[in-house]
Amino acid sequence: MKITKTLNSIASNAVDGHVRQALRNLQPVGARGLDGGAFGLLLQYCTDQRLPRQAKQLHARIVSSSVAPDNFLASKLVTFYAKSNRLHEARKVFDEIPHKNIFSWNALLIGYTLQSRFADALRLFSSLLFSCSGDIRPDCYTISCILKVLSSSFCDPKLAREVHCFVLRNGFDSDIFVANALVTFYTRCDEVGLARIMFDRMPERDIVSWNSMIAGYSQCGYYKECKKLYGEMLELGLRPNGVTVVSVLQACGQSRDLITGMDVHKLVIDCQVEVDISLYNALIGCYAKCGSLDYARELFEEMDEKDEVTYGAIVSGYMIHGFVDKAVGIFQGMKCPGLSTWNAVISGLVQNNHHEEVLDLFREMLDSSTRPNTVTLSSILPTCSFFSYLKGAKEVHAYSVKRSYDQNTYVSTAIIDTYAKLGFLAGSQRVFDHLKGRSLIVWTAIISAYAAHGDATMALSLFDNMQTHGIQPDPVTITAVLSACSHNGLVDVAWKIFNEMFPNYGIEPLLEHYACMVGVLSRAKRLSEAAEFIRTMPIQPSAKVWGALLNGASVSGDVELGKFACDHLFEIEPENTGNYVIMANLYSQSREMGRSR
């Protein structure tokens, strides 16, 4: 084919919007082939401007020429079909390339990634590695793309290290795009420490590098570190963008840091950071969580465009601070609430113990043809516990099985917990047994279930079994096991677990663990040992610690020790009338015993 006008003329026509005219100028002639550059430029334009019909016309011209497109032109076609979510056609074009180069492989890999076809992307990458030759090897774009795939779908710390080794062996670690993607991958795998090491070792950093690390800290709950790194960024004279401040505002909201949140807001105004809907939502969420609800509402009202996250942010803010009526009022003002808003209201009602309204709202949700998801199911199960509604819990369980939600960690954990609270421990065990992948959260839930029922033998057996499966306990698991020991008077076992917390698991004992140990000793009537344990604590005893001692003194009728514990409790929580009642009963018991003598 011969082009009757120059490439520049055709490009000019395309840029001016005259795509049809540009197509007419591509006249078929002779055997000189087709001008891949001209077609490629037009295909790129059609892809960018979302002109699928014209792009297909171009493809038809190429097919009619009986010339197999080269890698450049084929890559443009693959990109067009991928962005149009026609991956079957994209793959067909890719397969017909006679001599593929890395650009073609990358085009399809990026296409699969854009459409969240992560398994296909990984299979393609594996094929690339197996077909590697001197001319075709992964490049930095390939690696950064595959890291994004892994970050979105396969967050495994072991895999993260293996990929990092691959990057180092092949010399990709000096590329800033690969380094940024590795930082993100590590944080998604909860390996924040390794992400920070990677970040600190980068020879150069761009705004994406800083955003990756700041966002990683924020998403993993390291709010103090997130704000500190943001401060370091400002000290270096770097200018944050919208992505930066969204992450920092989320950290401020979660840590209830209104002052820093206001400083960030001021910077947004002073530096004229572009405020899009995600930044607006982050500001509303920050102010709402920090209790500045009037200002959050003011921002909410001045928004021209709102999405589900906007409504969820203000609704959750009101719910957190107990303003249930205002949250419900905003929800009722929505014309067509989405699933995330329904979930925000339902979970807020549960948190505020408005259980009667939860069931009504759930029925209303079903009537609106909105289908519950894993968040909905895990949110309504506590209401079944509240009403001792075992039949309802079983119905939720049945629905989760029908929708294949029963393998979800949060749903399965909620079902285990609900069945245990309703006395249906066999149901909890059955749910646990049917789980294919058992995370630490699930193991902790079943251990806690048996601990709450006083079955220390089973709780300890599960604790050992969990470690046999290579899962290390966290502070919550230890609390559950110590509680089981407390109910059964297993003092020596409790001491062993408590003393092994740091050496074996790297867990520093928290106040909850000290309170559990005081409970273990007190229930075993070793009150003097419990009092000495409190005296030697390396941290200030809390109300829970003194409360455990008071309960032990009450059971044993030890007025003097009870008064000693109560004196501390009156200082810590003078408004808690329960302590006065326990002490009064202890005095009453003592007087009655005196009379009987």
C-alpha positions in Angstrom: 0.0 0.0 0.0 1.1 3.5 -0.7 0.3 6.6 1.3 -0.8 9.5 -0.9 0.0 12.1 1.7 3.0 12.3 4.0 2.9 10.9 7.5 2.9 14.4 8.9 -0.2 15.3 6.9 -2.1 12.3 8.0 -1.1 12.9 11.6 -2.2 16.5 11.3 -5.6 15.4 10.0 -6.0 13.0 12.9 -5.1 15.6 15.5 -7.6 18.0 14.0 -10.3 15.4 14.5 -10.7 14.5 10.8 -10.1 10.8 11.3 -12.3 9.8 8.4 -10.3 12.0 6.1 -7.1 10.5 7.3 -8.5 7.0 6.6 -9.4 8.0 3.0 -5.8 9.1 2.5 -4.5 5.6 3.1 -4.8 4.3 -0.4 -3.9 0.7 -1.4 -1.2 0.5 -4.0 1.3 -2.0 -5.2 3.6 -4.2 -3.2 5.4 -1.7 -1.1 3.5 -2.8 1.9 1.8 -0.5 4.4 3.3 2.4 6.4 3.2 1.0 9.9 4.1 4.3 11.4 1.1 6.1 9.8 -1.3 3.3 10.9 0.2 3.1 14.3 -0.2 6.8 14.9 -3.8 6.7 13.8 -4.5 3.6 16.0 -3.0 5.4 19.0 -5.2 8.4 18.3 -8.3 6.3 18.0 -7.4 4.5 21.3 -6.8 7.8 23.1 -10.0 9.4 21.8 -12.1 6.2 22.3 -13.0 5.8 18.6 -13.5 2.0 18.4 -15.3 2.0 15.0 -12.5 3.9 13.3 -9.8 1.8 14.9 -11.6 -1.4 13.6 -11.6 0.2 10.1 -7.9 0.6 10.4 -7.5 -3.0 11.5 -9.7 -4.1 8.5 -7.4 -2.2 6.1 -4.4 -3.9 7.6 -6.0 -7.4 7.3 -7.1 -6.7 3.7 -3.5 -5.8 2.8 -2.5 -9.4 3.5 0.5 -8.1 5.4 1.2 -9.4 8.9 1.6 -6.3 11.2 5.0 -5.8 12.7 5.6 -5.5 16.4 5.1 -1.8 16.5 1.7 -1.9 14.7 0.6 -5.1 16.4 1.3 -3.6 19.8 -0.9 -0.6 19.0 -3.7 -3.0 18.0 -3.2 -5.1 21.2 -3.4 -1.9 23.3 -6.6 -0.7 21.5 -8.4 -4.0 22.0 -7.2 -4.3 25.6 -8.4 -0.8 26.5 -11.7 -1.6 24.8 -12.0 -4.7 27.0 -11.8 -7.0 24.0 -9.0 -9.1 25.3 -9.9 -12.1 23.0 -9.1 -10.0 19.9 -6.0 -8.6 21.6 -4.7 -12.1 22.2 -5.5 -13.1 18.7 -3.5 -10.2 17.3 -0.6 -11.0 19.7 -0.6 -14.7 18.6 -0.4 -13.8 14.9 2.8 -11.7 15.3 5.5 -13.8 13.5 8.5 -12.6 15.4 7.5 -11.1 18.8 9.7 -8.6 20.7 9.4 -7.4 24.2 7.2 -4.5 23.2 4.5 -6.9 22.0 4.7 -9.0 25.2 4.5 -5.8 27.3 1.4 -4.5 25.4 -0.6 -7.6 26.1 0.7 -7.9 29.7 -0.4 -4.3 30.4 -3.7 -5.0 28.7 -4.4 -7.9 31.0 -3.4 -5.8 34.0 -5.7 -2.9 33.0 -8.7 -5.2 32.9 -7.7 -7.0 36.2 -7.1 -10.3 34.4 -4.3 -11.0 36.9 -4.2 -14.8 36.4 -3.9 -14.3 32.6 -1.1 -11.8 33.1 0.9 -14.2 35.3 0.4 -17.0 32.8 1.7 -14.7 30.0 4.7 -13.7 32.1 5.5 -17.3 32.7 5.3 -18.0 29.0 7.7 -15.1 28.4 10.2 -16.5 30.9 10.1 -19.9 29.3 10.5 -18.5 25.8 13.3 -16.1 26.7 16.0 -15.9 24.1 18.9 -13.5 23.5 16.5 -11.0 21.8 13.5 -11.3 24.0 14.0 -10.8 27.7 11.8 -9.0 30.3 12.6 -5.3 30.7 11.9 -2.8 33.4 8.3 -2.2 32.1 7.6 -5.9 32.2 8.8 -6.2 35.8 7.0 -3.1 37.1 3.8 -4.3 35.4 4.0 -7.8 36.9 4.7 -6.3 40.3 1.5 -4.3 40.0 -0.3 -7.6 39.2 1.1 -9.3 42.3 0.4 -6.3 44.5 -3.3 -6.4 43.4 -3.8 -10.2 43.7 -1.1 -12.3 45.3 0.1 -10.6 48.5 2.5 -13.2 49.9 5.6 -12.1 51.8 7.6 -15.1 50.7 6.7 -14.4 47.0 7.7 -10.7 47.5 11.2 -11.7 48.6 11.5 -14.1 45.6 10.5 -11.4 43.2 12.9 -9.0 44.8 15.7 -11.6 44.3 14.7 -11.9 40.6 14.9 -8.2 40.3 18.4 -8.1 41.9 19.7 -11.0 39.8 18.6 -9.3 36.6 19.8 -5.8 37.4 16.4 -4.2 37.5 16.8 -2.7 41.0 18.3 0.6 39.7 15.1 1.4 37.7 12.9 3.8 39.6 9.7 2.3 38.3 10.6 -1.2 39.4 11.8 0.1 42.8 8.5 2.0 43.3 6.5 -1.1 42.4 8.6 -3.2 44.9 7.9 -0.8 47.7 4.2 -1.0 47.0 4.3 -4.8 46.8 6.1 -5.1 50.1 3.6 -2.9 51.8 0.7 -4.8 50.4 2.3 -7.9 51.8 2.5 -6.2 55.2 6.3 -6.2 55.0 6.5 -2.5 55.8 10.0 -2.8 57.3 11.4 -4.3 54.1 9.5 -1.7 52.0 11.2 1.1 54.1 14.6 -0.5 53.5 13.9 -0.6 49.8 12.8 3.0 49.9 15.9 4.2 51.9 18.3 2.4 49.5 16.8 4.0 46.3 19.5 6.1 44.6 16.8 8.5 43.4 13.2 9.0 44.4 10.3 10.7 42.6 6.9 11.7 43.9 5.7 8.1 43.3 8.4 6.7 45.5 7.3 9.0 48.4 3.6 8.3 47.8 4.2 4.5 47.7 5.9 4.5 51.1 3.6 7.1 52.7 0.5 5.2 51.4 2.0 1.9 52.6 2.4 3.2 56.1 -1.1 4.6 56.1 -2.8 1.4 54.7 -0.9 -0.9 57.1 -1.8 1.2 60.2 1.6 2.8 60.8 0.0 6.3 61.2 2.8 7.9 63.2 5.4 6.8 60.7 3.2 7.9 57.8 2.9 11.5 59.2 6.6 11.5 60.1 7.7 10.6 56.5 5.3 13.2 55.2 7.1 15.8 57.4 10.5 14.6 56.1 9.2 15.1 52.6 8.2 18.7 53.3 11.5 19.4 55.0 13.3 18.4 51.8 11.3 21.0 49.9 9.3 18.4 48.0 5.8 19.3 47.0 3.1 16.7 47.8 0.3 16.0 45.3 -3.3 14.8 45.8 -2.2 11.2 46.3 0.2 12.2 49.1 -2.3 14.2 51.1 -5.1 11.6 50.7 -2.9 9.0 52.4 -1.8 11.4 55.2 -5.4 12.6 55.8 -6.5 8.9 56.1 -3.7 8.4 58.7 -4.8 11.6 60.6 -8.4 10.4 60.6 -7.6 6.9 61.9 -5.3 8.3 64.6 -7.8 11.1 65.5 -5.1 13.7 64.8 -7.2 16.8 64.0 -4.2 19.2 64.3 -2.1 17.5 61.6 -5.2 17.0 59.5 -5.9 20.7 59.6 -2.3 21.5 58.7 -2.6 19.2 55.7 -5.8 20.9 54.7 -4.0 24.3 54.9 -1.2 23.0 52.7 -3.8 21.9 50.1 -5.2 25.4 50.0 -1.8 27.2 50.1 -0.1 25.0 47.5 -3.2 24.9 45.3 -3.2 21.1 45.2 -5.9 20.0 42.8 -8.9 18.9 44.8 -10.7 16.0 43.2 -13.5 13.9 44.6 -11.0 11.5 46.4 -9.3 14.4 48.2 -12.6 15.9 49.2 -13.7 12.5 50.6 -10.4 12.2 52.5 -10.9 15.6 54.0 -14.5 14.8 55.0 -13.4 11.4 56.5 -10.6 13.0 58.5 -12.7 15.7 60.0 -15.6 13.3 60.7 -13.5 10.7 62.4 -11.7 13.4 64.5 -15.1 14.7 65.7 -15.2 17.9 63.8 -18.6 16.9 62.3 -19.9 20.4 61.6 -17.0 21.2 59.3 -17.2 17.7 57.7 -20.8 18.4 57.0 -20.0 21.8 55.6 -17.5 20.2 53.2 -20.1 17.6 52.3 -22.8 20.1 51.5 -20.5 22.3 49.3 -19.5 19.3 47.0 -21.1 19.5 43.6 -20.4 15.8 42.9 -20.7 13.1 45.5 -20.0 9.3 45.3 -20.5 6.3 47.5 -17.3 7.1 49.4 -18.5 10.6 50.2 -21.7 9.4 51.8 -19.9 6.6 53.5 -17.4 9.0 55.1 -20.0 11.4 56.6 -22.3 8.5 57.6 -19.5 6.7 59.3 -18.3 9.9 61.1 -21.8 10.4 62.6 -22.0 6.8 63.6 -18.6 6.7 65.3 -19.6 9.6 67.5 -23.1 8.3 68.3 -25.2 10.6 66.1 -27.2 7.8 64.7 -30.2 9.9 63.7 -28.1 12.3 61.6 -26.4 9.4 59.9 -29.7 7.8 59.1 -31.1 11.1 57.9 -28.3 11.5 55.3 -28.8 7.9 54.2 -32.6 8.4 53.8 -31.9 11.5 51.7 -30.1 9.4 49.1 -32.1 8.5 46.0 -30.3 5.3 45.2 -27.8 4.3 47.9 -25.1 1.8 46.8 -24.0 -1.3 48.7 -21.1 0.4 50.5 -23.5 3.0 52.0 -26.0 0.3 53.1 -23.0 -1.4 54.8 -21.9 1.8 56.5 -25.3 2.4 58.0 -25.8 -1.3 59.1 -22.4 -1.5 60.7 -22.9 1.9 62.4 -26.2 0.7 63.9 -24.6 -2.4 65.2 -21.8 -0.4 66.8 -24.3 1.8 68.5 -26.4 -1.2 69.7 -29.4 -0.2 67.6 -30.0 -3.9 66.8 -33.8 -3.6 66.2 -33.2 -1.1 63.4 -30.5 -3.4 61.9 -32.9 -6.1 61.0 -35.5 -3.7 59.6 -32.8 -2.0 57.5 -31.5 -5.3 56.3 -35.0 -6.3 55.1 -35.3 -2.9 53.4 -32.0 -3.5 51.7 -33.1 -6.9 50.3 -36.4 -5.4 49.1 -34.4 -2.8 47.1 -32.8 -5.7 45.2 -29.4 -4.8 46.7 -27.5 -8.0 47.2 -25.5 -8.3 50.5 -21.8 -9.0 50.3 -19.2 -10.2 52.8 -19.1 -6.9 54.7 -22.9 -6.9 55.1 -23.0 -10.5 56.4 -20.2 -10.0 58.9 -21.9 -6.8 60.1 -25.4 -8.3 60.8 -24.2 -11.4 62.6 -23.6 -9.6 65.9 -27.3 -8.7 65.8 -28.1 -12.4 65.7 -26.0 -12.8 68.8 -27.7 -9.9 70.6 -31.2 -11.4 70.0 -30.0 -15.0 70.7 -31.3 -15.7 67.2 -29.6 -18.9 66.2 -32.0 -19.6 63.3 -31.1 -16.2 61.8 -27.4 -16.9 62.2 -27.9 -20.2 60.4 -29.8 -18.4 57.6 -26.9 -16.0 57.2 -24.5 -18.9 57.1 -26.6 -20.7 54.5 -26.6 -17.6 52.3 -22.8 -17.2 52.6 -22.4 -20.8 51.4 -24.8 -20.3 48.5 -22.9 -17.1 47.4 -19.5 -18.7 48.1 -18.8 -16.2 50.8 -18.2 -18.8 53.5 -14.5 -19.0 52.7 -14.1 -15.3 53.3 -12.0 -14.7 56.5 -14.2 -12.0 58.0 -17.5 -13.9 57.3 -16.2 -17.2 58.6 -14.8 -15.5 61.7 -18.0 -13.7 62.4 -20.0 -17.0 62.0 -17.6 -18.9 64.3 -17.9 -16.1 66.9 -21.7 -15.8 66.6 -22.3 -19.6 66.9 -20.0 -19.7 70.0 -21.9 -16.8 71.6 -25.2 -18.6 70.9 -23.8 -21.8 72.5 -23.6 -23.7 69.2 -19.9 -24.6 69.6 -20.3 -27.6 67.3 -21.3 -25.2 64.5 -18.3 -23.1 65.2 -16.0 -26.1 64.9 -17.8 -27.3 61.7 -17.2 -23.9 60.0 -13.6 -24.0 61.1 -13.2 -27.5 59.7 -14.6 -26.6 56.3 -12.3 -23.6 55.8 -9.6 -24.2 53.1 -7.2 -21.5 54.1 -7.0 -20.7 57.8 -5.5 -17.3 58.7 -4.4 -16.2 62.1 -7.7 -14.4 62.5 -9.7 -17.6 62.0 -7.5 -19.6 64.4 -7.8 -16.9 67.1 -11.7 -17.0 66.6 -12.0 -20.7 67.3 -9.5 -20.6 70.2 -11.5 -17.7 71.7 -14.7 -19.7 71.2 -13.5 -22.6 73.3 -11.8 -20.3 75.8 -15.2 -18.4 76.3 -16.8 -21.8 77.0 -14.2 -22.7 79.5 -12.7 -25.6 77.5 -9.0 -24.9 78.1 -8.0 -28.4 76.8 -9.4 -27.7 73.4 -8.2 -24.1 73.3 -4.7 -25.2 74.1 -4.8 -28.0 71.7 -5.8 -25.6 68.9 -3.1 -23.2 70.0 -0.5 -25.9 69.5 -2.0 -27.1 66.3 -1.9 -23.6 64.9 1.8 -23.3 65.5 2.3 -26.7 64.0 0.8 -25.2 60.8 3.4 -22.5 60.8 1.2 -19.7 62.1 2.5 -17.6 64.9 0.1 -16.1 67.5 -0.5 -12.4 67.9 -1.4 -10.5 71.1 -5.1 -11.3 70.7 -4.4 -15.0 70.4 -2.3 -15.0 73.6 -5.1 -13.1 75.5 -7.6 -15.8 74.4 -5.3 -18.7 75.6 -4.5 -17.0 78.9 -8.2 -16.5 79.4 -8.8 -20.2 78.9 -6.1 -20.9 81.5 -7.8 -18.5 83.9 -11.2 -20.3 83.7 -9.6 -23.7 84.4 -7.0 -22.7 87.0 -4.0 -23.7 84.8 -1.5 -21.5 86.5 1.7 -23.2 85.4 0.5 -23.4 81.8 -0.4 -19.7 81.9 3.0 -18.7 83.4 4.8 -20.8 80.7 2.9 -19.0 77.8 3.3 -15.6 79.4 7.0 -16.0 79.9 7.5 -17.3 76.3 5.6 -14.3 74.7 8.7 -12.3 73.9 11.4 -15.0 73.5 9.2 -17.3 71.3 6.9 -14.9 69.5 8.5 -11.4 69.8 5.4 -10.1 71.6 5.8 -7.6 74.4 3.2 -8.2 77.1 0.4 -5.7 77.0 -1.9 -4.6 79.8 -4.5 -7.2 78.7 -2.0 -9.9 79.2 -1.0 -8.7 82.7 -4.7 -8.5 83.5 -5.2 -12.1 82.4 -2.3 -13.2 84.5 -3.7 -11.4 87.6 -7.0 -13.2 86.8 -5.3 -16.6 86.5 -3.6 -16.1 89.9 -6.6 -14.6 91.6 -9.0 -17.3 90.5 -6.5 -19.8 91.8 -6.6 -17.9 95.2 -3.0 -17.0 95.0 -3.8 -13.4 95.8 -0.5 -12.4 97.4 1.3 -13.7 94.3 -1.1 -11.6 92.2 -0.5 -8.5 94.2 3.3 -9.0 94.0 2.9 -9.5 90.2 1.2 -6.2 89.9 3.8 -4.5 92.1 6.6 -5.6 89.8 4.8 -4.8 86.5 7.1 -2.7 84.1 4.1 -0.6 83.0 1.4 1.3 84.9 -1.4 -1.1 85.9 -4.8 -0.3 84.3 -8.3 -0.6 85.6 -8.5 -4.1 84.1 -5.5 -5.2 86.1 -6.8 -3.9 89.4 -10.3 -5.1 88.5 -9.0 -8.7 88.2 -7.4 -8.4 91.6 -10.6 -6.9 93.1 -12.7 -9.8 91.7 -10.3 -12.3 93.1 -10.4 -10.6 96.5 -14.2 -10.6 96.4 -14.4 -14.4 95.7 -11.9 -15.1 98.5 -13.5 -12.6 100.9 -10.2 -10.7 101.4 -11.4 -7.3 102.5 -8.0 -5.8 103.0 -6.8 -6.7 99.5 -10.1 -5.7 98.0 -9.8 -2.2 99.6 -6.2 -2.0 98.3 -7.4 -2.7 94.8 -10.5 -0.5 95.1 -8.4 2.5 96.2 -6.5 2.4 92.9 -9.7 1.8 90.9 -11.4 4.8 92.5 -8.5 6.9 91.3 -8.5 5.5 87.7 -12.2 5.3 87.1 -14.2 7.0 89.9 -17.4 7.0 87.8 -17.5 3.2 87.6 -20.2 2.3 90.1 -19.6 -1.4 89.7 -16.4 -1.2 91.8 -18.4 0.4 94.7 -21.0 -2.4 94.5 -18.3 -5.1 94.6 -16.6 -3.5 97.6 -19.9 -3.0 99.4 -20.8 -6.6 98.9 -17.3 -7.6 100.2 -17.8 -5.5 103.4 -21.3 -7.1 103.8 -19.9 -10.6 103.4 -17.2 -9.8 106.0 -19.8 -8.5 108.5 -22.0 -11.6 108.0 -19.1 -13.9 108.5 -18.1 -12.0 111.7 -21.7 -12.4 113.1 -21.7 -16.1 112.3 -18.6 -16.6 114.4 
